[in-house]
């Protein structure tokens, strides 16, 4: 989307938005690619591996579609688009359940670097991430799984021109395969800061964790006097981290509504195919009502996610609050839609052979990823009170 396509707004209430023809064409091409490269059988294969993704597909996704740098400015090697285009990518990735280090590298790490690094650091780090040549991730949560930046306890101690990291990060998305770690830590001389460290640096130990959702790998990372570089040259690490997490919440909301839409389509398709008592079950009033409620739920969540992406794209003053609203709404909708889809599928919906459980597990993991719905509702109220 060019600058001319973005509406000028004074507040979120004045946004008027619809996808452009070019954006819809981009979505169509991306969906075609993902339907070919990420069918459920391939998702099942990859989630059973420790690596968790196919390097050949990642290269195609990076070289042919330039997706890792979709929202990275052109001067840093990216495509130069914004949150709306990133939202389209995330929605389609959620729909296909693609197993790839996209959220960790392109969304979390790239955004953290764009928000917190100096110009020199951006020029050094972002081009390889945008090209898909370097996999990166952002380490925020610790053993308690708390996404609130104020809960960060990992210590960063100044040592000459760098810092030494001491502590443990947990639930780090793709932390076991990333080449570069962006770590949120607490330093005595600047409170919260963002630090970059190679994943193979001395003093860094990584462990892949078992999780309910094997389509999104998470890791535990321990730092023992690991030497890291501070990102940025100001004491504004907390604001950079908060902005990054808000942008990630918008991206995740769009991913979740993509998954919810896929589940809804699956439920409708099965209701038209399954015959009970000589009739398609979709002809029964109870199933019709259930599907209608699911449709309304999904459409409302999609509207909120799209709204949040557009508000963030135009830097609306209220966009951080809207990001919280979108994350909470999408979390609730995704989990409800997954549960209802299983119910509509009946007994087969509870079996391993049925694919519904793949999206159900992603729905449950996404519900707590970046903070549970109640956390975001509380944050929403705090931000709109100010």
N, C-alpha and C positions, 0 to 999 in steps of 0.2 A: 504494500500500500504506500503510495507516495504521500508527501506532506499535503498535497492538494486534496487527497481523499479523506483526510482526517478532519472531522468537524471541530470548530472552535467552540469550547464550552466554558461556562463559568462554574457549573456544578453538574454532578452526575445526572440530575433530573432533566437536563437539556440535551442529552445525547440522543441522536437519531441515527440508527445504525442498521445496515443490511450488508451481507457479503457482496462483493463486487463479482462481476463475471469472471475476471481473472482469478480471483480467489476460489471460486467454485470449480474452475478448470484445474487449478492446482490440487484441490481436494480430490477430484475425480482421478487424476493421474496417480496421486499418492495411494488412493484406495486400491487402484488396480495393481500397483506394485506390491502392496502389503497382502492382498488376497492371494497373490502368487507366491510370495516369500514367507508368509506367516500363517498357513492354515493350521487348524488345531493339532493335526498330527505332528507338525514341525514344532509347535509350542510344547507338546508333550515330550518330544525328543530332547529339546534344549533344556527344559526345566529339570531334567534328570542328570544333566552334566554339571560339573563344578564351575566351569567357565561361564555357562549360562547364556551364551550367544554364539552366532555363527560369524566368524571374521569375514567370510566372503560376502555375506549379506550386508554386514556393516560397511565394507568397502563400497559396495554398490550404492547403499544409502547415502554414503558420504560423497562419493565421486560423481555419481549420476544425478542425484537429487539435491546435493549440497544441504542436507537437513541439519547437521550439527551446527552450522553457522547461520541458520535461518534468521536469527534475531541479533546476530553480531554485526556491528557496523562494518562497512566496507573497508575502512582504513585499517581494520584489524584482521582482514581476511575473510569476513563474513559476507552474507548476502544483503545485509542492510535493511531487512524488514523489521517488523515489530511484534508486539504481543498478540495481535490478531492472527497473524500468520503462524506464530508459534502455537497458538491455541488450536488452529486447524490441524497442525501436525500432531499435537498431543491427543486430540479427539480421535483421529484416525489410528494412532498407535494404540490407544485404549480399546478401540473397537476390534482391532486385530490381535490384541494381546501380544504384541511383538516383544520377544525376549532380546533385549539389546541394552547397552549401557547409555541410552540416550538421556534419560532423565538426570542421571548422576552427572554426566559430562556436559551435555549441551545446555541443560536447564540450571542445575544447581551450581556447578563449578564455574561455568562460563559467566553466569550472572554475578556470582560473587566477585570474580575478577573484574568484570566491567564496573561493578559498584564500588569496589574498594581499592583497586590497584592504582599505581601511578601510570602515567602515559607510557613510560619506558617499560614497565612491567606488562602492561596490556599488549604492547607491540611484541614483546618477547613471548608471552604465554598464549595469547588468544589465537593466532593464526593456525597453529598445529591442532588446537582443540576444534576450531571451526572446520578444519579440513578432515577431521576424524582421525588424524594421525596420532594424536595423544589422547588417551582416556584419562579423565580427571573426575574427582568427586569432592563433595563438601562434607566434612565431618563436624556435626553439631552436637548430637545427643550423646549422653554418657550412660552409665549403667542403669540409671533410673528411667531412661527413655523420654525425658522431659525436653520438649522443643522450645520452651521459653528461654531466650538468650540469657536472662538473668540467672538461670540455673547452671550455667557453665562454670565448671570448677577446674578444668585442665589448666595447668600452670605454664606460663611462658616467662622464662627468666632471661634477661638481657645477657648476652655473652659477646662482647665486642660489637661488631656490626650486625650480628644476627641474634637469634633467640634460641634457647633450649626448651623443648617441650617435654613435659613430665605429666603422665596420666594416661587415662584410657578413654577412648571413644567407642561407642557401640551402636549397632543398628545403622552402620554406614552403608548406604546403597552402593553396590559394586565396589566396595572398598578392597576386596581381595584381588581384583583385576586392574584397578586404576594404576596409571603410571605416575600421576601427580595427585597429591592430597592438598586440599585447601582446608585448613583446620581453624576452627573458632576456639580461641583460648583466652584466658584471663591473665593479663600482664600487670605487674605492680605499677609500672610507669604509665599505663594507658588504659586500664580497665579491659574491656573486650577488644580483641584484635583479630584480624584474619591473617593466617600464616601459610605460606606455600612451602611444601617439602616433597622431594621425590619419594615415591613409595618404597624404593629400595634403599633409602638412606640408612646409615648406621643408627641403631636405636629404635627402629620401627619394626614391630612384629604384627603380622596380620593373620586373622583366623576367620574362615568362612563359617557362618552360623547356620544351624538348621532352623527353618522357619515354616510356618503354615503355608506361605505363598512362595513356592520355589520359582515362580516366573520372575520374581524381583529379588535378586540375591542381596543379602546383607552381611556385613562383616564386623568383627571386633578388632580394633587397632590399638595396640599399646605403644606408648612413646616413653623411652627411657633416655633422657638427655639427648633427644634427637634435634639436630641443628636445623632450624627453619628460617625462612626469609619473611619478614614482615611485609604484608601487602599494603601499599599506601604510605604516605608520609605525614598523616595527620592523626589525631586522636578520635577519629570518627568511625571506628570499626563497628560499634554497636549499630549505628544507623545503616551502614553498608550491609550488615548481616540481616537486620530487620527488613530492609528493602528486598534483599535477595529472597528471604523466606516468603514475603508477600507475593513476589513474582512467581515463586514456585507454587504457592497455593492456587494462584490463578491457572497456571499450567496444569496442575493436578486436577483441578475441578473440571477442566475441559477433557482431560484424559478419562475421568470417571464417567462423565456423561456419554462419552463415546462407547464405553463398555456397557452402560445401562441401556443405550439405544440398541446395541447388538443383542442384549438379552431380551429386550421387548420384542424385537423382530423374531427371535427364536421362539418365544412363547406364542406369538401369533401364528407362526408357521406350524407349530406342533398342534395348536388348537384346531387348525383347519384340516390337519391330516389324521389326527387320532379319532377313531370311531368307537363310541360306547353306546350300547343299547340301540344300535342301528343308526346312530346320528353322530355327526362330527361334534366333538365336545365344545367347539367354539359356538355352536348354536344354542347351548344352554345359557340361560340368563345369568346364572352365577358366574360363569366364565366370562361372559360379555362384560359384566360389571367390573370384574377383576382386571381385565385387560384395559377397559376404559380408564380406570383409576391409575393403572400403571402408565398409560399414555400421558395423562395429565401431569403426573408426577415427573416423568422424564422430560416433558416439554418445558415445564417450569424450571427444572434444574438446568436444562440447556440454555434457556433464556438468561438465567442468572450468570452462568459461566461465560456466555458470549458478552454479556453486559460488563462483566469484570475485566475481560480481555480488552474490550474497547476503552473502558475507563482508564486502564493502566496505559494503553497505547497513547492516549491523549494527555496523560499526566493530570487527570482530573484530581482536584484536591481531596476527594473522598475515596479514591480508588483503594487505599489500604483497607478501609472498612468494608468496601464492597468485596475485596478479595476474601476476607473472613466469611462474609455471607455466602459467597459462592462455594467455598470449601465445605462449610457446614451443610449447605443444601445438597451439594453433589454427594457428599458422604452418605447422608441419610437415604437419598434416592437410590444410590447404587446398591446399598445393602438390601433395601426393601425390594427393589426390582429383582435382584438375584434370588432372594428367598421366595418371592411369588413365582418366578420362573420355574424354580424347582418344584413348587407345589403343582403348577399347571402340568408339568411333565409327569406327575404322579410317581409311582414306584421307581420308574427308570431314572427319574431326576436325581435320585439319591445314590446312583451307582457310579463307579469309576469310569465305566465305558461311556456314559453321557458326558458331553463337554461342558455342561452348565457349571460344574464345580470349579472349573478353571477360572471363570469370571467371578464366581462367588468368593473364592480365596483372594483374588485380586481386590474385590470390593472390601473385604474385611481388613486386608493389610493397608489399603488406601485410607480406610476410615481413621486409622491411628497415625498414619504417615503424615508428618508435618503438624501433628496435633489433632486430638479428637474433636468432634463437633462442638462439644460443650466449651472446650478451650477457645475455639474460634468465635463462638457466640459471646463469650465473656469479653474477648478482645474487641469484638464488634461494638459492644455497648460502651466500652471504655473509649474507643476512638470516636464514636458519635456523640459522646457526652462532652468531649473537649471543645 
